């Protein structure tokens, strides 16, 4: 599945970020890298709201079920 | 996956490490100033205006600044300078039309954010697309989508 990052930027300087298609915590790694690059570009980001989406847990759960299968 | 968030963003341009020798050299040596210049140029171009280093007040007094946007919708011009902490200061005479001036300020900030996010995503190997949406008269939302 392709990974995508959708950024919505309004005219008040508010940015909505949506990471999709990531497995596990890998989106957090990309997020940290992006934050570092953006900091070097002079952007200071203050969190207004953040939430993890359910897909984050999908792959590890699938793995766990496979693991438990008897035989 | 994965995660979504909403952030309030501020621009704080790091001061150049070397002393300023000229406007062009300063911009070339500081990627943040280069982004700012592109953001200012786009705001001017979208209004059929131009970029300079001067803005005026209603009494005709001219003031110099780092960059300025001169547009038919606000001929006095909006000046931009950097505070000591690197944050942007916008200067304009509100008598010339506060709404038009504020729209230029908002556009410069928004353009800066768009360029920075595009570059950051490209640096991580994403293929980036940009969509400009008019959500209300004089208000726009820009969507930057990166796919890998």
Backbone of each chain as ProteinMPNN parsed JSONL, in Angstrom:
{"seq_chain_A": "XXXXXXXXXXXXXXXXXXXXXXXXXXXXXXXXXXXXXXXXXXXXXXXXXXXXXXXXXXXXXXXXXXXXXXX", "coords_chain_A": {"N_chain_A": [[0.839, -1.2, 0.0], [0.508, 2.225, -0.849], [2.246, 4.885, 0.722], [1.049, 7.871, 2.057], [1.058, 11.393, 2.571], [-0.974, 13.876, 3.545], [-1.373, 17.262, 3.436], [-3.019, 20.027, 4.68], [-3.282, 23.377, 4.272], [-4.24, 26.332, 5.704], [-5.248, 29.838, 5.388], [-4.581, 31.025, 7.727], [-2.39, 30.033, 8.802], [-2.731, 27.565, 9.902], [-2.201, 24.122, 9.954], [-3.223, 21.022, 8.743], [-2.435, 17.688, 9.112], [-2.236, 14.523, 7.611], [-1.375, 11.293, 7.847], [-1.204, 8.4, 5.891], [-1.533, 4.885, 5.127], [0.567, 3.723, 6.438], [2.413, 1.285, 8.29], [2.353, -0.02, 11.567], [4.453, 1.823, 13.742], [5.721, 3.335, 11.887], [4.999, 5.713, 10.699], [5.507, 7.601, 12.567], [8.214, 7.855, 12.508], [8.666, 9.029, 9.993], [7.292, 11.359, 10.473], [8.847, 12.568, 12.455], [11.183, 13.01, 11.011], [10.245, 14.795, 9.076], [9.488, 16.945, 10.7], [11.987, 17.76, 11.635], [13.238, 18.577, 9.254], [11.515, 20.639, 8.527], [11.882, 22.361, 10.65], [14.463, 23.204, 10.183], [13.881, 24.665, 7.994], [12.74, 26.826, 9.062], [10.244, 26.614, 10.306], [8.082, 26.614, 13.026], [6.232, 24.458, 14.899], [3.209, 24.19, 16.608], [1.377, 21.989, 18.493], [-2.056, 21.488, 18.065], [-4.034, 19.569, 17.994], [-3.931, 16.02, 18.043], [-4.125, 12.683, 16.833], [-4.006, 9.12, 16.835], [-4.697, 6.983, 14.125], [-6.927, 4.209, 13.525], [-5.838, 2.34, 11.693], [-3.216, 2.125, 12.266], [-2.825, 0.056, 14.006], [-3.462, -2.175, 12.603], [-1.711, -3.931, 11.099], [0.175, -5.133, 13.0], [-1.695, -6.527, 14.576], [-2.772, -8.378, 12.77], [-0.491, -9.879, 12.299], [-0.143, -10.978, 14.815], [-2.385, -12.617, 15.08], [-1.898, -14.515, 13.088], [0.269, -15.723, 14.214], [-0.794, -16.994, 16.397], [-2.293, -18.987, 15.327], [-3.134, -22.412, 15.353], [-1.123, -25.347, 14.744]], "CA_chain_A": [[0.0, 0.0, 0.0], [1.304, 3.451, -0.933], [2.201, 5.78, 1.866], [0.771, 9.24, 1.637], [0.952, 12.438, 3.59], [-1.813, 14.943, 3.013], [-1.23, 18.464, 4.257], [-3.976, 21.072, 4.321], [-2.75, 24.614, 4.848], [-5.197, 27.427, 5.519], [-4.62, 31.164, 5.302], [-4.264, 31.52, 9.073], [-1.194, 29.333, 9.267], [-3.077, 26.294, 10.539], [-1.854, 23.015, 9.07], [-3.749, 19.711, 9.119], [-1.571, 16.66, 8.531], [-2.856, 13.197, 7.663], [-0.501, 10.225, 7.353], [-1.99, 7.209, 5.558], [-0.854, 3.757, 4.494], [1.745, 3.308, 7.208], [2.24, 0.14, 9.187], [2.981, 0.147, 12.879], [4.814, 3.176, 14.149], [6.629, 3.925, 10.906], [4.629, 7.095, 10.372], [6.116, 8.489, 13.559], [9.584, 8.119, 12.053], [8.572, 10.031, 8.925], [6.847, 12.612, 11.079], [10.003, 13.161, 13.134], [12.099, 13.517, 9.975], [9.614, 15.986, 8.489], [9.576, 18.034, 11.686], [13.37, 18.23, 11.658], [13.476, 19.317, 8.004], [10.716, 21.877, 8.579], [12.534, 23.242, 11.632], [15.591, 23.818, 9.483], [13.305, 25.62, 7.041], [12.204, 27.965, 9.806], [8.865, 26.439, 10.761], [7.861, 26.162, 14.391], [4.874, 23.898, 14.925], [2.601, 24.008, 17.924], [0.304, 21.0, 18.338], [-3.409, 21.847, 18.53], [-4.728, 18.289, 18.2], [-3.28, 14.884, 17.388], [-4.691, 11.382, 17.211], [-3.586, 7.993, 16.022], [-5.843, 6.391, 13.429], [-6.99, 2.772, 13.817], [-5.002, 1.509, 10.809], [-1.898, 1.985, 12.879], [-2.733, -1.204, 14.736], [-3.952, -3.288, 11.8], [-0.71, -4.936, 10.718], [0.649, -5.959, 14.124], [-2.76, -7.423, 15.013], [-2.808, -9.472, 11.791], [0.681, -10.706, 12.585], [-0.381, -11.673, 16.071], [-3.377, -13.668, 14.812], [-1.196, -15.558, 12.339], [1.178, -16.356, 15.154], [-1.563, -17.806, 17.344], [-2.992, -20.069, 14.626], [-2.542, -23.711, 15.727], [-0.614, -26.2, 13.697]], "C_chain_A": [[0.876, 1.252, 0.0], [1.153, 4.282, 0.341], [1.901, 7.184, 1.359], [0.69, 10.174, 2.836], [0.173, 13.586, 2.957], [-1.748, 16.122, 3.975], [-2.239, 19.497, 3.765], [-3.544, 22.347, 5.043], [-3.739, 25.744, 4.624], [-4.482, 28.781, 5.58], [-4.345, 31.783, 6.67], [-3.031, 30.829, 9.641], [-1.488, 28.042, 10.007], [-2.882, 25.168, 9.519], [-2.472, 21.727, 9.601], [-2.918, 18.666, 8.385], [-2.233, 15.306, 8.689], [-1.914, 12.178, 7.016], [-1.376, 9.009, 7.06], [-1.102, 6.129, 4.957], [0.378, 3.271, 5.228], [1.414, 2.095, 8.074], [2.952, 0.429, 10.501], [3.261, 1.603, 13.192], [5.651, 3.899, 13.095], [6.263, 5.352, 10.531], [5.272, 8.073, 11.348], [7.557, 8.833, 13.173], [9.591, 9.181, 10.952], [8.17, 11.39, 9.498], [8.031, 13.33, 11.747], [10.984, 13.751, 12.121], [11.545, 14.807, 9.362], [9.743, 17.187, 9.425], [10.981, 18.644, 11.708], [13.672, 19.076, 10.422], [12.753, 20.671, 8.053], [11.318, 22.881, 9.566], [13.706, 23.967, 10.976], [15.112, 24.846, 8.459], [12.594, 26.769, 7.758], [10.771, 27.828, 10.264], [8.819, 25.902, 12.19], [6.411, 25.712, 14.5], [4.395, 23.676, 16.349], [1.393, 23.088, 17.743], [-1.016, 21.548, 18.884], [-4.209, 20.585, 18.825], [-3.972, 17.203, 17.448], [-4.032, 13.617, 17.758], [-4.156, 10.304, 16.271], [-4.836, 7.419, 15.378], [-5.792, 4.871, 13.597], [-6.059, 1.917, 12.95], [-3.627, 1.249, 11.385], [-1.737, 0.596, 13.496], [-3.048, -2.419, 13.863], [-2.881, -4.352, 11.549], [-0.198, -5.77, 11.886], [-0.409, -6.946, 14.598], [-2.845, -8.624, 14.072], [-1.658, -10.44, 12.062], [0.441, -11.584, 13.82], [-1.357, -12.841, 15.859], [-2.718, -14.828, 14.076], [-0.35, -16.407, 13.295], [0.429, -17.364, 16.054], [-2.219, -19.027, 16.685], [-2.332, -21.417, 14.963], [-2.002, -24.474, 14.516], [0.692, -25.706, 13.195]], "O_chain_A": [[1.853, 1.34, 0.743], [0.08, 4.36, 0.939], [2.447, 7.618, 0.345], [0.309, 9.789, 3.942], [0.603, 14.184, 1.971], [-2.03, 15.991, 5.166], [-2.3, 19.799, 2.573], [-3.455, 22.381, 6.27], [-4.047, 26.082, 3.481], [-3.272, 28.851, 5.796], [-3.924, 32.936, 6.758], [-2.676, 31.015, 10.805], [-0.61, 27.482, 10.663], [-3.337, 25.256, 8.378], [-2.277, 21.374, 10.764], [-2.724, 18.758, 7.173], [-2.733, 14.972, 9.763], [-1.689, 12.197, 5.806], [-2.2, 8.626, 7.89], [-0.064, 6.414, 4.36], [1.152, 2.483, 4.684], [0.281, 1.916, 8.522], [4.017, 1.045, 10.528], [2.44, 2.488, 12.95], [6.226, 4.953, 13.372], [7.121, 6.119, 10.093], [5.546, 9.223, 11.005], [8.056, 9.921, 13.458], [10.404, 10.105, 10.967], [8.653, 12.433, 9.056], [8.189, 14.544, 11.615], [11.54, 14.83, 12.326], [12.275, 15.777, 9.158], [10.065, 18.295, 8.997], [11.148, 19.861, 11.789], [14.277, 20.144, 10.518], [13.307, 21.702, 7.671], [11.269, 24.091, 9.347], [13.917, 25.163, 11.179], [15.84, 25.773, 8.103], [11.927, 27.586, 7.124], [10.133, 28.831, 10.582], [9.429, 24.883, 12.514], [5.486, 26.478, 14.23], [5.075, 23.065, 17.173], [0.501, 23.37, 16.943], [-1.082, 22.012, 20.022], [-4.97, 20.537, 19.791], [-3.444, 17.433, 16.36], [-4.523, 13.492, 18.879], [-3.895, 10.544, 15.092], [-5.9, 7.371, 15.995], [-4.714, 4.309, 13.791], [-5.55, 0.894, 13.406], [-2.961, 0.275, 11.034], [-0.642, 0.034, 13.503], [-2.921, -3.558, 14.313], [-3.122, -5.54, 11.765], [-0.14, -6.995, 11.782], [-0.082, -8.07, 14.98], [-2.975, -9.761, 14.526], [-1.836, -11.658, 12.052], [0.783, -12.766, 13.845], [-1.16, -13.926, 16.407], [-2.955, -15.991, 14.405], [-0.278, -17.631, 13.183], [0.951, -18.421, 16.411], [-2.641, -19.966, 17.36], [-1.112, -21.548, 14.87], [-2.42, -24.227, 13.385], [1.278, -26.312, 12.298]]}, "seq_chain_B": "XXXXXXXXXXXXXXXXXXXXXXXXXXXXXXXXXXXXXXXXXXXXXXXXXXXXXXXXXXXXXXXXXXXXXXXXXXXXXXXXXXXXXXXXXXXXXXXXXXXXXXXXXXXXXXXXXXXXXXXXXXXXXXXXXXXXXXXXXXXXXXXXXXXX", "coords_chain_B": {"N_chain_B": [[-2.301, 3.107, 7.936], [-2.885, 5.951, 10.061], [-1.846, 8.466, 11.466], [-3.175, 11.613, 12.482], [-3.148, 15.175, 12.596], [-3.41, 18.536, 13.912], [-1.89, 21.625, 13.521], [-0.571, 24.691, 14.708], [1.266, 26.978, 12.987], [4.333, 28.734, 12.932], [6.516, 31.056, 11.387], [9.957, 31.272, 11.669], [12.749, 32.613, 10.847], [16.053, 31.569, 10.724], [18.856, 33.535, 11.687], [21.287, 34.782, 9.349], [24.508, 33.22, 9.253], [26.763, 34.517, 8.489], [27.866, 37.897, 7.95], [25.648, 40.194, 6.419], [26.083, 40.789, 3.035], [24.931, 41.502, 0.657], [21.617, 41.804, -0.628], [20.989, 39.779, -2.505], [23.074, 37.918, -2.116], [22.66, 37.251, 0.499], [20.145, 35.988, 0.425], [20.762, 33.828, -1.193], [22.494, 32.395, 0.42], [20.927, 31.553, 2.488], [18.55, 29.256, 2.927], [15.985, 29.59, 3.99], [15.386, 32.265, 3.59], [15.348, 32.225, 0.874], [13.08, 30.682, 0.405], [11.238, 32.434, 1.489], [11.46, 34.537, -0.312], [10.448, 33.331, -2.649], [7.849, 32.881, -1.793], [6.925, 35.472, -1.439], [7.182, 36.449, -4.037], [5.262, 34.883, -5.347], [2.896, 35.754, -4.103], [2.86, 38.369, -5.014], [2.771, 37.997, -7.793], [0.32, 36.653, -8.136], [-1.389, 38.729, -7.807], [-0.928, 40.421, -9.826], [1.143, 42.108, -9.298], [4.299, 43.422, -8.02], [7.624, 42.722, -6.715], [9.53, 44.329, -4.24], [11.695, 46.451, -2.283], [10.643, 48.379, -0.82], [8.07, 50.114, 0.9], [5.182, 52.229, 1.303], [3.743, 54.921, 3.256], [0.523, 56.472, 3.877], [1.002, 59.128, 3.615], [2.894, 59.32, 1.763], [5.465, 58.803, 2.501], [8.381, 56.906, 2.107], [9.595, 53.713, 3.004], [12.269, 51.515, 3.703], [12.749, 47.966, 3.491], [13.152, 44.416, 4.127], [11.871, 42.823, 2.127], [9.193, 43.539, -0.154], [5.724, 43.634, -1.116], [4.14, 44.934, -3.84], [1.115, 45.82, -5.037], [-1.665, 46.178, -7.349], [-4.06, 46.089, -5.908], [-3.25, 47.009, -3.48], [-1.513, 49.52, -3.511], [0.273, 50.956, -1.881], [1.895, 49.158, -0.756], [3.117, 46.258, 0.995], [5.38, 45.778, 3.485], [8.077, 43.642, 4.514], [9.864, 42.506, 7.271], [12.425, 41.13, 9.408], [12.125, 40.067, 12.753], [14.097, 40.183, 15.784], [14.057, 37.588, 16.731], [13.684, 36.15, 14.468], [11.13, 35.911, 13.511], [8.466, 36.902, 11.261], [7.774, 40.264, 10.39], [5.155, 42.218, 9.335], [4.604, 45.166, 7.526], [2.436, 47.847, 6.998], [0.379, 50.551, 5.828], [-2.639, 50.902, 7.17], [-4.617, 52.567, 6.294], [-4.591, 52.488, 3.596], [-6.154, 50.318, 2.997], [-7.075, 47.888, 4.842], [-7.964, 45.237, 4.626], [-7.082, 44.328, 2.109], [-4.329, 44.513, 2.47], [-3.946, 42.747, 4.595], [-4.67, 40.415, 3.392], [-2.537, 40.027, 1.65], [-0.463, 39.609, 3.493], [-1.353, 37.216, 4.705], [-1.265, 35.526, 2.487], [1.474, 35.454, 1.863], [2.488, 34.146, 4.11], [1.084, 31.718, 3.946], [1.966, 30.773, 1.442], [4.655, 30.402, 2.022], [4.536, 28.29, 3.879], [3.458, 26.282, 2.256], [5.486, 25.908, 0.312], [7.603, 25.09, 1.961], [6.581, 22.686, 3.111], [6.229, 21.183, 0.776], [8.881, 20.915, -0.115], [10.005, 19.57, 2.064], [8.647, 17.119, 2.02], [9.447, 16.163, -0.475], [12.15, 15.841, 0.028], [12.08, 13.583, 1.587], [11.551, 11.717, -0.269], [9.022, 11.626, -1.408], [6.499, 11.876, -3.946], [5.127, 14.812, -4.972], [2.064, 16.614, -5.012], [0.139, 19.552, -5.645], [-2.741, 21.307, -4.666], [-4.851, 23.988, -5.109], [-7.365, 25.502, -3.381], [-10.246, 27.479, -3.482], [-11.987, 28.495, -0.805], [-13.728, 30.335, 0.189], [-14.773, 33.678, -0.646], [-11.798, 35.357, -1.19], [-10.487, 33.646, 0.514], [-8.406, 30.854, 0.802], [-7.507, 27.393, 0.662], [-4.724, 25.347, 0.699], [-3.786, 22.242, -0.541], [-1.37, 19.892, -0.004], [-0.159, 17.013, -1.269], [1.692, 14.157, -0.698], [3.049, 11.234, -2.089], [4.367, 7.956, -1.724]], "CA_chain_B": [[-2.045, 3.793, 9.187], [-1.727, 6.128, 10.9], [-1.915, 9.559, 12.421], [-3.538, 12.914, 11.927], [-2.945, 16.229, 13.584], [-3.595, 19.921, 13.499], [-0.799, 22.392, 14.105], [-0.443, 26.122, 14.466], [2.645, 27.08, 12.525], [4.934, 30.07, 12.867], [7.771, 31.116, 10.644], [11.051, 31.942, 12.38], [13.893, 32.416, 9.953], [17.327, 31.711, 11.435], [19.705, 34.633, 11.203], [22.443, 34.318, 8.583], [25.697, 33.068, 10.09], [27.741, 35.517, 8.077], [27.305, 39.242, 7.84], [24.964, 40.433, 5.138], [26.868, 41.593, 2.097], [23.959, 42.068, -0.279], [20.333, 41.106, -0.565], [21.05, 38.558, -3.316], [23.986, 36.97, -1.468], [22.007, 36.832, 1.733], [19.091, 35.035, 0.063], [21.396, 32.63, -1.741], [23.156, 31.622, 1.476], [19.96, 31.164, 3.517], [17.402, 28.608, 2.271], [14.718, 30.134, 4.504], [15.14, 33.534, 2.892], [14.998, 31.873, -0.515], [11.663, 30.289, 0.449], [10.463, 33.663, 1.711], [11.421, 35.298, -1.566], [9.509, 32.645, -3.551], [6.499, 33.109, -1.256], [6.599, 36.878, -1.713], [7.017, 36.567, -5.492], [3.968, 34.296, -5.732], [1.83, 36.657, -3.63], [2.845, 39.527, -5.916], [2.358, 37.546, -9.129], [-1.121, 36.342, -8.093], [-2.148, 39.994, -7.786], [-0.451, 41.269, -10.918], [2.004, 43.117, -8.685], [5.737, 43.205, -8.115], [8.367, 42.607, -5.457], [10.521, 45.383, -4.066], [12.224, 46.563, -0.916], [10.11, 49.652, -0.315], [6.625, 50.307, 1.025], [4.909, 53.641, 1.597], [2.564, 55.206, 4.07], [-0.481, 57.255, 3.165], [1.533, 60.472, 3.404], [3.887, 59.237, 0.697], [6.81, 58.5, 3.02], [8.827, 55.57, 1.709], [10.44, 53.031, 3.993], [12.919, 50.328, 3.141], [12.548, 46.74, 4.264], [13.798, 43.237, 3.528], [11.131, 42.556, 0.88], [7.843, 44.11, -0.108], [4.795, 43.296, -2.205], [3.417, 46.095, -4.353], [0.055, 45.248, -5.883], [-2.726, 47.134, -7.673], [-5.068, 46.088, -4.84], [-2.676, 47.722, -2.335], [-0.335, 50.143, -4.125], [1.242, 51.455, -0.899], [2.826, 48.061, -0.54], [3.282, 45.607, 2.299], [6.797, 45.505, 3.724], [8.381, 42.499, 5.381], [11.178, 42.534, 7.911], [12.605, 40.048, 10.383], [12.37, 40.463, 14.14], [15.34, 39.623, 16.326], [13.909, 36.137, 16.893], [13.503, 35.541, 13.15], [9.73, 35.933, 13.071], [8.209, 37.91, 10.229], [6.992, 41.456, 10.703], [4.572, 42.827, 8.147], [4.377, 46.6, 7.731], [1.608, 48.513, 5.978], [-0.489, 51.612, 6.322], [-3.992, 50.341, 7.059], [-5.5, 53.524, 5.599], [-4.621, 52.062, 2.191], [-7.065, 49.174, 2.832], [-6.556, 46.859, 5.75], [-8.296, 43.882, 4.154], [-6.183, 43.98, 0.992], [-2.98, 44.319, 3.027], [-3.964, 41.531, 5.406], [-4.715, 39.291, 2.45], [-1.157, 39.825, 1.169], [0.286, 39.004, 4.616], [-1.791, 35.822, 4.835], [-0.781, 34.773, 1.329], [2.929, 35.242, 1.984], [2.669, 33.103, 5.128], [0.571, 30.448, 3.414], [2.872, 30.329, 0.38], [5.878, 29.919, 2.671], [4.244, 26.966, 4.445], [3.277, 25.331, 1.145], [6.8, 25.606, -0.283], [8.386, 24.334, 2.944], [6.047, 21.317, 3.208], [6.541, 20.492, -0.488], [10.307, 20.572, -0.128], [10.267, 18.579, 3.112], [8.156, 15.818, 1.55], [10.332, 15.723, -1.568], [13.403, 15.405, 0.645], [11.855, 12.221, 2.086], [11.321, 10.834, -1.414], [7.622, 11.601, -1.827], [6.091, 12.613, -5.14], [4.226, 15.803, -4.37], [1.091, 17.351, -5.839], [-0.444, 20.678, -4.915], [-4.064, 21.719, -5.132], [-5.229, 25.272, -4.522], [-8.832, 25.543, -3.336], [-10.884, 28.699, -2.98], [-13.045, 28.01, 0.091], [-14.646, 31.467, 0.375], [-14.148, 34.824, -1.317], [-10.581, 35.835, -0.532], [-9.897, 32.637, 1.392], [-8.049, 29.63, 0.092], [-6.824, 26.319, 1.378], [-3.837, 24.639, -0.227], [-3.58, 20.856, -0.131], [-0.114, 19.322, -0.52], [-0.227, 15.56, -1.065], [2.896, 13.428, -1.067], [2.841, 9.78, -2.174], [5.621, 7.192, -1.906]], "C_chain_B": [[-2.83, 5.104, 9.206], [-1.933, 7.232, 11.91], [-2.42, 10.814, 11.733], [-3.405, 13.967, 13.024], [-3.202, 17.602, 13.012], [-2.572, 20.767, 14.253], [-0.92, 23.873, 13.75], [1.026, 26.339, 14.113], [3.118, 28.529, 12.495], [6.255, 29.997, 12.113], [8.791, 31.875, 11.486], [12.336, 31.649, 11.61], [15.203, 32.611, 10.713], [18.171, 32.831, 10.826], [20.878, 34.075, 10.394], [23.676, 34.266, 9.477], [26.749, 34.123, 9.747], [27.061, 36.871, 7.943], [26.702, 39.45, 6.455], [25.847, 41.288, 4.252], [25.968, 42.235, 1.043], [22.684, 41.253, -0.157], [20.425, 39.763, -1.293], [21.915, 37.495, -2.641], [23.358, 36.4, -0.203], [20.95, 35.764, 1.455], [19.705, 33.72, -0.413], [21.961, 31.748, -0.624], [22.176, 31.136, 2.549], [18.711, 30.58, 2.86], [16.055, 29.168, 2.736], [14.382, 31.449, 3.814], [14.773, 33.281, 1.435], [13.529, 31.466, -0.594], [10.794, 31.539, 0.615], [10.357, 34.467, 0.418], [10.426, 34.67, -2.553], [8.064, 32.897, -3.114], [6.025, 34.525, -1.572], [6.344, 37.073, -3.216], [5.666, 36.017, -5.938], [2.806, 35.202, -5.309], [1.713, 37.863, -4.557], [2.295, 39.137, -7.29], [0.85, 37.286, -9.178], [-1.981, 37.599, -8.138], [-1.756, 40.917, -8.926], [0.455, 42.375, -10.41], [3.479, 42.794, -8.85], [6.37, 43.145, -6.721], [9.385, 43.737, -5.382], [11.102, 45.342, -2.672], [11.76, 47.87, -0.279], [8.601, 49.548, -0.161], [6.394, 51.747, 1.464], [3.777, 53.765, 2.602], [1.653, 56.152, 3.282], [-0.001, 58.677, 2.876], [2.636, 60.478, 2.345], [5.308, 58.988, 1.192], [7.193, 57.072, 2.663], [9.753, 54.991, 2.781], [11.05, 51.79, 3.345], [12.708, 49.134, 4.075], [13.242, 45.589, 3.544], [13.19, 42.913, 2.17], [9.781, 43.242, 1.004], [7.032, 43.636, -1.304], [4.053, 44.57, -2.578], [2.382, 45.568, -5.331], [-0.992, 46.307, -6.191], [-3.798, 47.21, -6.579], [-4.577, 46.809, -3.576], [-1.371, 48.401, -2.783], [0.685, 50.701, -3.128], [2.298, 50.386, -0.585], [2.827, 47.534, 0.882], [4.764, 45.262, 2.441], [6.975, 44.33, 4.671], [9.774, 42.694, 5.972], [11.241, 41.375, 8.903], [12.83, 40.625, 11.771], [13.669, 39.811, 14.609], [15.264, 38.104, 16.458], [13.624, 35.422, 15.566], [12.07, 35.526, 12.655], [9.512, 37.076, 12.09], [7.412, 39.074, 10.803], [6.448, 41.999, 9.385], [4.269, 44.288, 8.457], [3.488, 47.129, 6.61], [0.808, 49.615, 6.642], [-1.935, 51.177, 6.078], [-4.961, 51.292, 6.344], [-5.625, 53.137, 4.116], [-5.558, 50.89, 1.944], [-6.583, 47.982, 3.623], [-6.781, 45.445, 5.209], [-7.345, 43.417, 3.045], [-4.778, 43.7, 1.514], [-2.908, 43.005, 3.805], [-3.97, 40.29, 4.513], [-3.317, 38.985, 1.891], [-0.324, 39.137, 2.257], [-0.051, 37.514, 4.745], [-1.238, 34.965, 3.697], [0.71, 34.472, 1.428], [3.19, 34.11, 2.982], [2.249, 31.743, 4.58], [1.501, 29.894, 2.334], [4.157, 29.749, 0.973], [5.659, 28.494, 3.198], [4.134, 25.921, 3.338], [4.634, 24.927, 0.573], [7.625, 24.739, 0.675], [7.908, 22.882, 3.038], [6.338, 20.525, 1.929], [7.987, 20.01, -0.49], [10.624, 19.476, 0.893], [9.828, 17.191, 2.645], [9.039, 15.276, 0.427], [11.648, 15.184, -1.01], [13.288, 13.981, 1.193], [11.481, 11.253, 0.962], [9.878, 10.735, -1.871], [7.457, 12.356, -3.147], [4.953, 13.537, -4.71], [3.318, 16.472, -5.406], [0.472, 18.449, -4.988], [-1.777, 21.066, -5.535], [-4.469, 22.978, -4.357], [-6.75, 25.376, -4.548], [-9.321, 26.875, -2.772], [-12.044, 28.245, -2.098], [-14.093, 29.078, 0.378], [-14.003, 32.642, -0.347], [-12.942, 35.336, -0.529], [-9.925, 34.846, 0.405], [-9.604, 31.376, 0.606], [-7.36, 28.65, 1.028], [-5.959, 25.606, 0.35], [-3.595, 23.235, 0.326], [-2.311, 20.339, -0.817], [-0.17, 17.826, -0.22], [1.053, 14.905, -1.576], [2.609, 11.936, -1.041], [4.183, 9.099, -2.42], [5.271, 5.716, -1.989]], "O_chain_B": [[-3.494, 5.298, 8.188], [-2.171, 6.963, 13.088], [-2.136, 11.053, 10.56], [-3.533, 13.677, 14.213], [-3.212, 17.804, 11.798], [-2.413, 20.637, 15.466], [-1.316, 24.242, 12.645], [1.918, 25.929, 14.855], [2.386, 29.428, 12.082], [6.996, 29.017, 12.195], [8.523, 32.981, 11.956], [12.918, 30.57, 11.721], [15.445, 33.677, 11.279], [18.186, 33.034, 9.612], [21.404, 33.011, 10.721], [23.88, 35.126, 10.334], [27.517, 34.559, 10.604], [25.838, 36.965, 7.838], [27.204, 38.933, 5.457], [26.301, 42.362, 4.648], [26.209, 43.357, 0.598], [22.693, 40.137, 0.363], [19.994, 38.736, -0.769], [21.546, 36.322, -2.595], [23.512, 35.22, 0.112], [20.871, 34.76, 2.162], [19.223, 32.639, -0.075], [21.917, 30.521, -0.704], [22.569, 30.376, 3.434], [17.902, 31.319, 2.3], [15.098, 29.213, 1.963], [13.223, 31.71, 3.493], [13.992, 34.023, 0.838], [12.818, 31.845, -1.524], [9.756, 31.682, -0.031], [9.299, 35.008, 0.095], [9.66, 35.377, -3.209], [7.175, 33.098, -3.942], [4.866, 34.74, -1.927], [5.41, 37.772, -3.611], [5.002, 36.601, -6.795], [1.853, 35.393, -6.064], [0.611, 38.325, -4.852], [1.471, 39.843, -7.871], [0.183, 37.656, -10.144], [-3.165, 37.536, -8.47], [-2.2, 42.064, -8.986], [0.534, 43.449, -11.006], [3.863, 41.997, -9.706], [5.746, 43.467, -5.709], [10.03, 44.056, -6.38], [11.015, 44.333, -1.972], [12.374, 48.392, 0.651], [7.93, 48.955, -1.006], [7.315, 52.407, 1.944], [2.969, 52.853, 2.779], [1.977, 56.57, 2.171], [-0.537, 59.35, 1.995], [3.236, 61.516, 2.068], [6.248, 58.965, 0.398], [6.422, 56.139, 2.889], [10.572, 55.694, 3.372], [10.41, 51.113, 2.541], [12.515, 49.288, 5.281], [13.842, 45.774, 2.485], [13.907, 42.749, 1.183], [9.289, 43.494, 2.103], [7.574, 43.286, -2.352], [3.418, 45.204, -1.735], [2.726, 44.943, -6.335], [-1.197, 47.229, -5.401], [-4.378, 48.271, -6.35], [-5.375, 47.174, -2.713], [-0.276, 47.929, -2.479], [1.845, 50.901, -3.489], [3.429, 50.69, -0.205], [2.573, 48.266, 1.839], [5.327, 44.543, 1.616], [6.125, 44.064, 5.521], [10.73, 43.004, 5.262], [10.234, 40.729, 9.192], [13.622, 41.551, 11.951], [14.256, 38.989, 13.905], [16.272, 37.412, 16.316], [13.354, 34.221, 15.553], [11.814, 35.168, 11.505], [10.244, 38.066, 12.076], [6.495, 38.885, 11.601], [7.201, 42.213, 8.435], [3.742, 44.608, 9.522], [3.748, 46.893, 5.43], [0.591, 49.61, 7.854], [-2.392, 51.095, 4.938], [-6.003, 50.864, 5.849], [-6.634, 53.422, 3.471], [-5.747, 50.496, 0.794], [-5.789, 47.173, 3.144], [-5.915, 44.576, 5.316], [-6.873, 42.28, 3.042], [-4.115, 42.766, 1.062], [-1.942, 42.251, 3.69], [-3.365, 39.266, 4.831], [-2.964, 37.824, 1.685], [0.426, 38.201, 1.977], [0.835, 36.67, 4.876], [-0.802, 33.833, 3.909], [1.151, 33.367, 1.113], [4.011, 33.227, 2.731], [2.961, 30.75, 4.729], [1.79, 28.698, 2.309], [4.679, 28.742, 0.493], [6.489, 27.61, 2.99], [4.653, 24.812, 3.466], [4.9, 23.742, 0.372], [8.266, 23.775, 0.255], [8.72, 21.957, 3.044], [6.656, 19.337, 1.99], [8.278, 18.86, -0.82], [11.411, 18.57, 0.62], [10.541, 16.208, 2.845], [9.341, 14.084, 0.383], [12.191, 14.199, -1.51], [14.281, 13.256, 1.256], [11.134, 10.101, 1.22], [9.542, 9.843, -2.65], [8.162, 13.324, -3.427], [3.949, 13.091, -4.155], [3.742, 16.836, -6.502], [0.301, 18.301, -3.777], [-1.921, 21.142, -6.756], [-4.432, 23.017, -3.128], [-7.357, 25.342, -5.619], [-8.865, 27.33, -1.723], [-13.001, 27.661, -2.608], [-15.217, 28.761, 0.765], [-12.807, 32.607, -0.634], [-13.056, 35.699, 0.642], [-8.912, 35.162, 1.029], [-10.44, 30.891, -0.157], [-6.734, 29.018, 2.021], [-6.421, 25.299, -0.749], [-3.248, 23.06, 1.494], [-2.201, 20.348, -2.043], [-0.221, 17.42, 0.941], [1.441, 15.078, -2.731], [2.005, 11.427, -0.097], [5.015, 9.572, -3.194], [6.159, 4.878, -2.142]]}, "name": "protein", "num_of_chains": 2, "seq": "XXXXXXXXXXXXXXXXXXXXXXXXXXXXXXXXXXXXXXXXXXXXXXXXXXXXXXXXXXXXXXXXXXXXXXXXXXXXXXXXXXXXXXXXXXXXXXXXXXXXXXXXXXXXXXXXXXXXXXXXXXXXXXXXXXXXXXXXXXXXXXXXXXXXXXXXXXXXXXXXXXXXXXXXXXXXXXXXXXXXXXXXXXXXXXXXXXXXXXXXXXXXXXXXXXXXXXXXXXX"}
